[in-house]
Amino acid sequence: MDIGNIATAMITPFREDGTISFEMLSDVIEHLIANGTDCIVVCGTTGESPTLSHDEKVAIFDFTVKKVNNRATIIAGTGSNHTQASIDLTKEAEIAGVDGIMLVAPYYNKPSQRGMYEHFAAIANSTKLPVMLYNIPGRSVVNIQTQTIIQLSKIPNIQVVKEASGSLDQMTEIISNTPKNFQVYSGDDGLTLPLLSIGGDGVVSVASHIVGNDMQKMIKAFHEGQLEKAATIHQALLPLIRALFATPSPSTLKYALTKLGIGSEYVRLPIAKLTDEEKAAYDFAWHEYLERQKQF
């Protein structure tokens, strides 16, 4: 599965009444493809997947595949804390024609490592699609431990992990002990450059909605040995990334995109729209970023 440097965890744009706007989704897809996104991840956390119904997810899969039309890789978020439900949604994603699936660690159930292994193995064995594991203990409460990921990497179609544990030690161990073709992507925008430095492959990004081209510049500079330039871009990006996550995602991101003429601010509860003070804080961070951007 060719993910490239940057996979963007795409938002789901809503109308004021809370329904999905496929017209705005079309604009978001075109914006991402034009601005540094190599791969689009649909119905992930940034897409507000916990509030999307099964039928809504399938409709988004179908629409995105048709709209992208082979211009970017598409990974569908089909993971949940219910193994059979994930298998059912994965079969729908396969019919839609996506290139791969993303499976988040089962949240709320707090399964054992053996339980997680069997959960992921059952879903992977139900499909021919490549699988990206998604480790995010800050949201799921459970950490897919290194040895579990190493064991899962032996299943042929489990090919990638999106690592959002925040532990570079864990990421290093995974890289060191999995096959060379097993890919490790950062699930934290701020760890993109550090992960590359230890042998990682790229990022599943939120910030790429608004700074995808600059993130590509940073990654290109790193691979070309221009380490000072890569560090300069990383240092400029970090405060903006923090500003994007100052409120529960994707509320700030959706506001940021509206300033570029993309999408809408509407989110589904329990995520709330930004207050005026929160908007002002993001505006300040964006202005500061534009000033620092002049350095590269």
Protein Blocks (a to p, Z undefined) as FASTA:
>chain_A
ZZbjbdcdddddddfkopacfklmmmmmmmmmmnopabdcehilknommmpcfklmmmmm
mmmmmmnnopaccdddfbdfbfklmmmmmmmmmmnopabdcddddehklpafklmmmmmm
mmmmmpcbdcdddddfklnopacdfklmmmmmmpmklmbdcdfehpaklmmmmmmmgcfk
lccddfbfklmmmmmmnopabdcdfklmmmmmmmmmmmmmmmnopamlmmmmmmmmmmmm
mmmmmpccfklmmmmmmmnopajfbdcdfbdcddfklmmmmmmmmmmmmmmmmmZZ
